[in-house]
Amino acid sequence: MKNNIKNIAVLFISVGLITILSVSAFEYSKSKGKDIDQCLACHEDRDLFMESGDKKISVFVNPDLYKESVHGNAECTDCHLKYNPDEIPHSTDRKLANCSTCHDDLKGIENSVHAKTDCYDCHSKHNVRPAKELEKEGSKNCLSCHKKGDVAKFSSSIHGKKGVECSDCHQGGHSVKKISRGEVTNLCGKCHSESKMKFSNSIHQTLTKSGNMNTPICTDCHGAHKIINNKFSIESEGCLKCHLNEKLFPGDSKGSAKFVAEYKTSIHASINGSVEAAGCVDCHGNHMIQDPNNSNSSTSKYRLTETCAKCHKDVADKFLSSAHGKALRDKNVAAPTCVSCHNEHSIKSVSSEDNLSKLNQVELCLKCHEEGKLPHKNYKGEEELIRNYKQSYHYKALQEGKDNAATCSDCHGAHDMNKFDNPDSRVNKNHIANTCGQVNCHAKEFRDFEGSIHNTSLNSKPDSDAPTCTGCHGNHQIFQKDASNNRLANSKGLVQLCSDCHNSVELTSKYKLPVGRTESYLDSYHGLAVRGGSKVAADCGSCHGNHNIRASKDSLSSINKNNLAKTCGKCHPGAEQTFFLTKIHIVDELKDSPFVFWITLLYILLIAGTIGLMIWHNYMDIKKKIQEQE
């Protein structure tokens, strides 16, 4: 019985206590709500403001937003300390409560860059928002304060467009941190691991590790918040910002600021519409930039062609198959590269580059070839032969300003130059006529030469010894047609030139050419006159032509039997076809012209007999006189 009474008593006491606590809580809440309503009765007025010095500050509080916020049940005085609602103004010493008195989860904020920032700057003042809501807004909330400088451009950057948030780099919540210069590379590498790996092997990172603090990190080139991925912007704002600094790169030598500044006036630095020209990263790379002296560098001597080929593949392919390219592949230290002719940073278009002008191009080529830097497999004296170009008519014509005069690249090619013994060379024996016959050069002469017996032999017989342009006119020291030192300008020189081949036992035997033609000409009236110094007597070219030399059987040949009257008529007006019934070059007189042979023999006998009789007569006369004196 006693136990039952005891249990009933405990039950009544418990219910009573719960009732009291519930009523108290309700009354407290009611009174608290009355306090909030009492404040809002004034502060819900949108026109309510307070004066602070010369400024008017709005003290309006939106009641709906406040009651919906996480502080909706908190009294105003929980945050606004020392406020007396019955006094206007409520306080002369306004003070806000420390948020940590209620929120004990603010660990780490004391080391944050926001340590001295008020909580309401992020969470708002009266419509206090929870952390989850702020996380959803991401960078938008940060940018509501950070509206100036580089940070304000974050939204338009590549990071902003691809959804990267401020917290991804600076951490979030209450532990927001400032990123030191030494942390940048590793931080960026979390997302850009491949770029970080390349950068770690670059000259920039190598110098950084050695203690040079002027070397760039990711943000120096790409920016911290206005992330740049446009390569021209990177170069103008990143690379050139440092490399044009004369304090960092003094002097005039390679690598100096002045040396780099040449790039700004180059054709690579120009912009054609919306298309970017080649910039720093196109040649030097972006992250793994290496010392040019490093053999693995994209701008090292033996990798430079590969680098240029990214834009100029067709030209690079020609260069690599050229004699220059082969010398480069063979690691010839004297072999030229792209920059040997076009320079490094001061690259201009061929038409505007002074070094590549037709006249200066000669000096550029001779710089290597005259000094014998590049070995030649040609016959002895090749360097002297090349140097003789300056005595040629081509060079003198260039000096006189004639744009169509040939210079080195006109004959040898600009990038595909090869030695004459290369079948693909433009100066190979089988191609030299096409080279000389280019438009604006010797097109007419080439058309004449195309149908000649010499060109036919070149095209039809492998390793033909038939002459081409250089066989008669020479290689580099080509003289003007009427120059006194040009052997083609006088008949004696021309006859000797033709005789070099047509009087050669080796060539006449190899190609079964008619023999004795040179001797027959030299013994003829024409030959005797030429040997005697006549300037008007017919030589080889007078009858056979100069370039359009054809076999006598060819109907177009100037020595075809149907054309002889016209050919000889140039010097002998009135010459008729009947004059040419016998051969012109009489080698075997008895066979080729028996009438001439017997007449000639008769004349010789008459002359010999007459002279002999005169000698006998004089002998007998002298003998008789001697006898009479005795």
Secondary structure by P-SEA (a helix, b strand, c coil): caaaaaaaaaaaaaaaaaaaaaaaaaaaaaaaaaaaaaaacccccccbbbbcccbbbbccccaaaaaaccccccccccccccccccccccccccccccccccccccccccccccccccccccccccccccaaaaaaacccccccccccccccccccccccccccccccccccccbbbbbcccaaaaaaaccaaaaaaaaaacaaaaaaaaccccccccccccccccccccaaaaaaccccccccccccccccccccccccccccccccccccccccccccccccccccccccccccccccccaaaaaaacccaaaaaaaaacaaaaaaaacccccccccccccccccccccccccccccaaaaaaaccccccccccccccaaaaaaaaccccaaaaaaaacccccccccccccccccccccccccccccccaaaaaacccccaaaaaaacccaaaaaaacccccccccccccccccccccccccccccccaaaaaaaaacccccaaaaaaaccccaaaaaaaacaaaaaaaacccccccccccccccccccccccccccccccccccccccccccccccccccccccccccccaaaaaaaaaaaaaaaaaaaaaaaaaaaaaaaaaaaac
